[in-house]
Amino acid sequence: MQTTPISERHRQYWRANLRLTSVLIAIWFFVTFVLGYFARDLDFTFFGWPFSFWVAAQGALIVYVLVIWFYARSMNRLDHRYGVAEEEH
């Protein structure tokens, strides 16, 4: 079995990919565990419900959708920049 040496451009692509993924996972972790943990201390009402409910039920879901959207958009740009984009139909 032969292995093909990885080019510097390929390394740069994966470095950028891992950096983007790491940042987005850190945001996910912060929203899921840190904000969720401290949200119960937010003792004011927001549209008739405790604010902690809104953080858990609505805010986190909005952030998750934004993370997915940003990842897809950024990876498409990264793919085009490094010439590994899929053909569009």
N, C-alpha and C positions, 0 to 999 in steps of 0.2 A: 504494500500500500504506500503510495507516494503522497507526501504532503506538499502543498503549495506554500511557498513563503508568503507571509502577509506583508503587503506593501505599507508604506508609511501613511498613505492616504486612507487605507482601510483601518489602520490603528486610530487615526484622527477621527474617522467616522464613529467607531465604537466608543472612543473616549467621550465624544460629544453626546452619543446616545446614552451612555451610562451616567454622565453628569445630569442630563435632563431627567432621566428616570429617578436618580437619587434625590434630586430637588423635589420632584412631584411626590415621591413616597414620603419624604420628610413633611411636606404639606399635609398629605393624607394622615400621617401619624399624629401631627399636631392637632388637626381638626377632630380626629376620632377620639384620641385619648386625652390630650391636654385640655382642649376646650370643653370636651364632654365632662371631664372631671371637675373643672372649675365652674361650669355652667350652673351647677346646683346652688352655688353661692349667690347667683344673680337673683335677688329677691324682689323684682318689680314686675308688674304685669305689662303685657304687650298685646294689644287687641283682645283683652279679656283673659289671656292665658299667661301662666308664668313664663318669663323670658327664657328660662332654662329649657322649657318645652320647645320653644321656637328654635333654639340653637340645635337641639337634638333632632327634632322632627323635620325642620325645613332648612335651616342654615347649612347643616352638614351635607344634605343631599344636593343642595345647589353647588356647594364647593366641589363635591365629587363629580358632578356633571361638567363643571368648568375645568377640572383637572383632566378629564377624559378629552374634552374638546381641545384644550391647549396641547395635550400630548399628540393627538392626531394631527393637528395643524403644524406643530413644530417638527414632527417626524416627517411629514410630507415635504416640508421645506428642506430639512436635512437630507432627505433622500435625493431631492433635486440638486442640491448643492454638490453632493458627492457622486452624482450620476448613477444611483442605484434605484431610482424611482420606477414603479411599475407602470406599464402602459395603460393609458386611460381608454376606456371603450366608449 
